[in-house]
Amino acid sequence: MRLSETEVVDTFAEAFPMWGARIVITAESPAWAHEAARSLTGFATSVIGCKCEAGIEGELDSAETPDGRPGTSVLLFANDREGLAKRLVERVGQCVLTCPTTACFNGLDGEETVDVGGQLRFFGDGYQASKVLDGRRYWRVPVMEGEFLVEERFAVAEGVAGGNIIVLGREVSDALRATEAAAAAMRAVRGAILPFPGGIARSGSKVGSRYSGLMASTNDALCPSLRAQVSHTDVPADVGSVFEIVIDGLTVEAVREAMARGLEAAAGEGARQVTAGNYGGNLGPFHIDLRGLVPGLRD
Amino acid sequence: MPLTLTLREPPTVPLETEGLTPDLLAGRRRGEIEELIVWHGNERARLADFFAVSGDGDEELRVEGDLGRVKFLGAGMTAGRLVVAGDAGMHTGAGMRGGELIIEGDVGDFAGTGMRGGRLVVRGSAGQQIGGAYPGERAGMRGGEILVHGDAGDQAGGGLRRGLIAVAGRLGDAAGLRMLAGTIVALGGAGAAPGAGMRRGTLVSMSDVELLPTFARATSYRPPFLRMYLRHLRELGLPLTDEQIEGRYARWSGDALELQRGEILIYEGGR
C-alpha cells in the first residue's frame, strides 16, 4: 500500500490490555504543573523495566480543572490494578506532593477506584484533614509551603497498551524527522500517550533473547546494521534507520486515532516506509490494521 | 404541570406534613395522595382537608400557599425535587437524605436538622439552627448541602459533622457551635462567637469577625481546597467574585478549649 510517496506495509499493530488512570495535576502556573507531570512520568517507558508506562496527555487550561488553576493531564498504565495502585501512590507521593504549589485530582470517571490520597494523607502526621465535596473526598496535607490537596480515590480502567507504528527512513535524519512529525500529530489525541522519550523509541524489541532471563531483546529484523547477518530482515535495501512510536490509550479508539494521525504525518514528512509491530496475532487481543486506517491509502 | 399541592388557607395551629416528599408521592394516584395523613396540632387529618391536589408527574413536587405554619416539608426526602413556592415553616428538610428541596421564600427554625444528604436551597433567609442537631444529639448535619441566599439565624451548623452550609448573607451568633467537621461559608460575615467549641471543620467568613480568645492565628495563605468549594458555590448561584475565589485567607486555629483542629478562614483580599 502507499500513502503519498510512503510505502505502508499491509500489517497490524498488536496491543494488549493494561490498567490505566488519569491524573490531573494543577499548580499556580502551567510551568509547575508541567514540571510535576514530567517528574511523575519519568522512568516510565515500559512495564518491562519500569513497572509502569506513563506520559503527558495534554495541558489543561484553568476552566478544565477542578480547582480552576492551570493543569497537566497524565496517563499512567500498569499490568494490573494492584500494580497501578502502588505506582500511583509512589509517583503522586514522590513527584507531585513534593512539587511546589501543586494539587492532584482523579481525572477519570469509573466505578472501580484505588486509594491514593487516603494513603498519602499519613504524611500529614495527624495534622491532615479531609473535605468531601460532591461525594468526592479530598485530603489536605500540610506541607512547608502551605498545603497539598489530593483526591482520595482515583478511578482505574482497563485500557490498551502497545499500539504502535514503525517509521523507516533512508538516513537517521530522514527517519527521525518523519517520526517526530508523527509523534507531534499523535500528541493531540486525548486518551492516549506516547511513553518513550519524546514519544519515540529507537530500540524496538522482540520477545525473548538468546540470554536466559531477558524478557526482550533488540528487534534484529529491523536493525539496518544487521541486515547482512540475520536470517530474516524487514529492512528494505534503501533504509538506514528505523524508529518506533508506542501508544498506550484508555480506549482502543484513542490508540487507533493516534496511529492514524501518526501514519499521515509520517507520510507527509517523507517516510520511506511505515509498518507496525505484532507477534503474529497470537498474544494481544487488539489488532489494529494499517489498512483502512487513513482514507488516502491506496494499493 | 408538576404535581402541585396548594394550601387552601393557613392553618390555625402548625400543620405537620412529615413524609410529604416527592419520593413518597411518586407513582401514587391523586386519590391516594388526598388520603395521606397530616397532623393539625394534635388532630389527625387528611391531606385533602388542607391541600388541593393538581397536576401529575413524578419528577417534581410543588407546594404552594402561605406555608409559614407548615412544618416538616420535605423532611426525610431521599430523591426527587420539591419546590416550596413561598415561605416554609420549622423543620423543613429535617433529616433529608437526597434530592433537592427549594424554598423560594424564608424558612423557619431547625431547617435541615440532622440532614444526611441532598441539597436544601433557601432563596430567602433561614431561622435558628439551620443544619443543626436534634435536641440531645451531639452531631448535627451529617452530609449534603444547604444554601441560603439571605441571612441565617443563630447556631447555624451546630454540631455539624459533615457537609456544606453556605450563606450569602450574614450568619447569626455561635455559627458552627461545637461543630465536629464539615464546612460553613458566610459571605456576609458572622455574629458573635463563631466556631465556639469546634473540634474540627472549617468556617469561612468573607468579612472580619470577632473571634473568641481561644482561636490563634496561624498564617495567611490561599487554601487550595477553598477554591474548589467557592467555585462550586458560584456555580450554584452564590455571588462569589474571582478575588474571593483566588484570594488570601487568614487561618485561625481553634477552639483551644477543644482539639484546636478546627479552622476559621477570614478573607483578606484578592491576589
Boltz contact constraints between the chains, C-beta under 6 A:
constraints:
  - contact:
      token1: [A, 66]
      token2: [B, 228]
      max_distance: 6.0
  - contact:
      token1: [A, 67]
      token2: [B, 224]
      max_distance: 6.0
  - contact:
      token1: [A, 67]
      token2: [B, 227]
      max_distance: 6.0
  - contact:
      token1: [A, 67]
      token2: [B, 228]
      max_distance: 6.0
  - contact:
      token1: [A, 68]
      token2: [B, 227]
      max_distance: 6.0
  - contact:
      token1: [A, 68]
      token2: [B, 231]
      max_distance: 6.0
  - contact:
      token1: [A, 103]
      token2: [B, 224]
      max_distance: 6.0
  - contact:
      token1: [A, 131]
      token2: [B, 225]
      max_distance: 6.0
  - contact:
      token1: [A, 138]
      token2: [B, 225]
      max_distance: 6.0
  - contact:
      token1: [A, 140]
      token2: [B, 225]
      max_distance: 6.0
  - contact:
      token1: [A, 146]
      token2: [B, 221]
      max_distance: 6.0
  - contact:
      token1: [A, 147]
      token2: [B, 224]
      max_distance: 6.0
  - contact:
      token1: [A, 149]
      token2: [B, 224]
      max_distance: 6.0
  - contact:
      token1: [A, 149]
      token2: [B, 225]
      max_distance: 6.0
